[in-house]
Amino acid sequence: MNIISLVTEAKKLLKQKGSKICIDTSGDGTWIYLEKSDWIANVGKGKYFVDYDGNQVNCPHWDNDNMIMYVKPFTHTSNNAEEDQ
C-alpha cells in the first residue's frame, strides 16, 4: 500500500484509477465503502488529512491491486494543520 499525505494527491489518484473509498467509521474495524465522487464532493475539501486534534496525518493508504483508498478512523480534511509530532 502507498501512503498519501495530501488531499490533492488522493483526488488525483481517485480520478485516474480509483473505484472506491473504504473508511473505518468507528475505529473498531467496521469498514464502509463510499463512491469516490461522494468522497471528493463531501469530504475531500481540505488540503491536509488531519486527526480530530488538527494534527496532520499521513493517510490514507492506497491499495494498488484493488484500486481502493483506505482512510484511517477519525480522519478528516482541513486547510489548516499542525505538524504531527
Backbone as CSV, one residue per row, in Angstrom:
resi,resn,N_x,N_y,N_z,CA_x,CA_y,CA_z,C_x,C_y,C_z
1,MET,0.837,-1.182,0.000,0.000,0.000,0.000,0.880,1.242,0.000
2,ASN,0.487,2.224,-0.744,1.188,3.501,-0.786,0.496,4.488,0.149
3,ILE,1.281,5.305,0.863,0.736,6.315,1.761,0.617,7.633,1.012
4,ILE,-0.491,8.320,1.229,-0.755,9.604,0.584,-0.796,10.671,1.674
5,SER,-0.134,11.804,1.454,-0.086,12.809,2.507,-0.969,14.033,2.249
6,LEU,-1.303,14.324,1.015,-2.137,15.491,0.714,-3.433,15.069,0.026
7,VAL,-4.487,15.816,0.281,-5.788,15.513,-0.312,-5.725,15.596,-1.834
8,THR,-4.943,16.537,-2.368,-4.860,16.668,-3.827,-4.284,15.410,-4.464
9,GLU,-3.327,14.762,-3.772,-2.771,13.508,-4.286,-3.844,12.427,-4.318
10,ALA,-4.642,12.359,-3.262,-5.708,11.355,-3.192,-6.735,11.580,-4.295
11,LYS,-7.144,12.821,-4.483,-8.120,13.124,-5.533,-7.576,12.764,-6.908
12,LYS,-6.305,13.088,-7.136,-5.693,12.799,-8.435,-5.705,11.298,-8.707
13,LEU,-5.297,10.492,-7.717,-5.307,9.045,-7.894,-6.723,8.512,-8.091
14,LEU,-7.660,9.031,-7.324,-9.041,8.568,-7.463,-9.610,8.875,-8.842
15,LYS,-9.308,10.048,-9.352,-9.810,10.418,-10.677,-9.171,9.589,-11.777
16,GLN,-7.907,9.171,-11.567,-7.203,8.384,-12.575,-7.642,6.935,-12.581
17,LYS,-7.699,6.312,-11.404,-7.896,4.880,-11.406,-8.703,4.334,-10.244
18,GLY,-9.094,5.149,-9.324,-9.780,4.661,-8.143,-11.207,4.242,-8.408
19,SER,-11.681,3.361,-7.583,-13.055,2.929,-7.716,-13.853,3.159,-6.451
20,LYS,-13.253,2.922,-5.302,-13.962,3.041,-4.028,-13.061,3.636,-2.962
21,ILE,-13.702,4.103,-1.892,-13.005,4.564,-0.717,-13.549,3.772,0.455
22,CYS,-12.663,3.249,1.284,-13.043,2.426,2.417,-12.676,3.179,3.696
23,ILE,-13.659,3.393,4.574,-13.450,4.177,5.788,-13.829,3.343,7.006
24,ASP,-12.952,3.345,8.004,-13.264,2.723,9.295,-14.003,3.774,10.107
25,THR,-15.308,3.649,10.199,-16.138,4.705,10.769,-16.052,4.822,12.284
26,SER,-15.777,3.732,12.969,-15.824,3.762,14.423,-14.498,3.449,15.095
27,GLY,-13.491,3.077,14.336,-12.209,2.735,14.909,-12.120,1.304,15.402
28,ASP,-13.172,0.528,15.177,-13.170,-0.859,15.647,-13.140,-1.866,14.501
29,GLY,-12.802,-1.398,13.310,-12.732,-2.307,12.166,-14.031,-2.427,11.397
30,THR,-14.992,-1.545,11.680,-16.240,-1.531,10.933,-16.036,-0.645,9.703
31,TRP,-15.760,-1.272,8.586,-15.439,-0.531,7.361,-16.678,-0.343,6.509
32,ILE,-16.810,0.851,5.918,-17.861,1.101,4.940,-17.203,1.604,3.659
33,TYR,-17.891,1.439,2.555,-17.377,1.903,1.270,-18.168,3.107,0.796
34,LEU,-17.456,4.069,0.241,-18.068,5.257,-0.366,-17.691,5.295,-1.845
35,GLU,-18.553,5.859,-2.632,-18.207,6.125,-4.026,-17.221,7.284,-4.047
36,LYS,-16.288,7.244,-4.972,-15.255,8.285,-4.992,-15.844,9.666,-5.227
37,SER,-16.879,9.782,-6.040,-17.468,11.100,-6.296,-18.083,11.686,-5.029
38,ASP,-18.683,10.842,-4.178,-19.246,11.319,-2.918,-18.156,11.814,-1.982
39,TRP,-17.054,11.066,-1.894,-15.958,11.474,-1.018,-15.340,12.774,-1.502
40,ILE,-15.085,12.873,-2.796,-14.469,14.078,-3.357,-15.357,15.300,-3.108
41,ALA,-16.656,15.155,-3.320,-17.575,16.288,-3.191,-17.845,16.679,-1.741
42,ASN,-17.884,15.717,-0.835,-18.335,15.997,0.519,-17.252,15.970,1.589
43,VAL,-16.182,15.236,1.386,-15.166,15.095,2.422,-13.840,15.707,1.998
44,GLY,-13.430,15.471,0.782,-12.110,15.874,0.329,-11.996,17.338,-0.031
45,LYS,-12.452,18.205,0.843,-12.452,19.637,0.554,-11.233,20.369,1.098
46,GLY,-10.573,19.791,2.086,-9.413,20.443,2.690,-8.133,20.101,1.952
47,LYS,-7.056,20.684,2.415,-5.752,20.468,1.790,-4.997,19.305,2.435
48,TYR,-5.191,19.113,3.744,-4.441,18.109,4.501,-5.383,17.069,5.103
49,PHE,-4.840,15.876,5.335,-5.533,14.889,6.147,-5.129,15.155,7.594
50,VAL,-6.117,15.281,8.490,-5.844,15.587,9.885,-6.652,14.675,10.803
51,ASP,-6.168,14.555,12.058,-6.933,13.833,13.065,-7.863,14.822,13.772
52,TYR,-8.586,14.353,14.791,-9.530,15.222,15.497,-8.869,16.414,16.174
53,ASP,-7.588,16.297,16.515,-6.883,17.398,17.160,-6.286,18.386,16.164
54,GLY,-6.453,18.126,14.872,-5.922,19.016,13.849,-4.490,18.736,13.457
55,ASN,-3.940,17.610,13.923,-2.579,17.231,13.561,-2.579,16.557,12.199
56,GLN,-1.667,16.959,11.348,-1.576,16.353,10.020,-1.167,14.892,10.157
57,VAL,-1.851,14.032,9.420,-1.539,12.606,9.424,-1.277,12.138,8.002
58,ASN,-0.418,11.146,7.869,-0.188,10.528,6.572,-1.257,9.472,6.353
59,CYS,-2.225,9.826,5.604,-3.385,8.990,5.393,-3.987,9.462,4.095
60,PRO,-4.607,8.728,3.352,-4.961,7.327,3.548,-3.907,6.403,2.953
61,HIS,-4.206,5.132,2.905,-3.365,4.145,2.250,-4.047,3.748,0.954
62,TRP,-3.261,3.566,-0.064,-3.791,3.237,-1.385,-3.400,1.817,-1.743
63,ASP,-4.392,0.978,-1.979,-4.165,-0.406,-2.380,-4.189,-0.465,-3.903
64,ASN,-3.007,-0.554,-4.520,-2.922,-0.543,-5.982,-3.569,-1.756,-6.631
65,ASP,-3.526,-2.895,-5.950,-4.091,-4.108,-6.532,-5.602,-4.020,-6.699
66,ASN,-6.278,-3.484,-5.682,-7.737,-3.417,-5.714,-8.281,-2.039,-6.062
67,MET,-7.375,-1.063,-6.214,-7.749,0.309,-6.525,-8.723,0.885,-5.505
68,ILE,-8.420,0.643,-4.225,-9.249,1.143,-3.134,-8.396,2.026,-2.231
69,MET,-8.962,3.152,-1.823,-8.298,4.043,-0.896,-8.853,3.768,0.496
70,TYR,-7.983,3.443,1.452,-8.382,3.158,2.829,-8.069,4.354,3.715
71,VAL,-9.088,4.843,4.434,-8.931,6.002,5.301,-8.983,5.542,6.759
72,LYS,-7.985,5.959,7.539,-7.920,5.613,8.957,-9.118,6.193,9.705
73,PRO,-9.478,5.582,10.842,-10.574,6.142,11.632,-10.231,7.516,12.172
74,PHE,-11.274,8.326,12.359,-11.166,9.652,12.969,-10.280,10.594,12.167
75,THR,-10.289,10.445,10.851,-9.512,11.306,9.966,-10.474,12.134,9.122
76,HIS,-10.162,13.402,8.973,-10.925,14.262,8.066,-9.944,15.168,7.336
77,THR,-10.453,16.103,6.561,-9.578,17.003,5.819,-9.743,18.431,6.322
78,SER,-8.680,19.210,6.201,-8.692,20.589,6.675,-7.701,21.412,5.861
79,ASN,-7.948,22.697,5.782,-6.985,23.590,5.121,-5.868,23.996,6.064
80,ASN,-6.062,23.793,7.346,-5.048,24.122,8.350,-4.643,22.834,9.061
81,ALA,-3.357,22.691,9.299,-2.886,21.505,10.013,-1.660,21.828,10.821
82,GLU,-1.610,21.235,11.981,-0.413,21.288,12.809,0.443,20.087,12.423
83,GLU,1.742,20.270,12.384,2.614,19.164,12.060,2.530,18.116,13.164
84,ASP,2.289,16.865,12.779,2.152,15.784,13.755,3.487,15.523,14.431
85,GLN,3.494,15.412,15.733,4.738,15.254,16.473,4.957,13.820,16.850
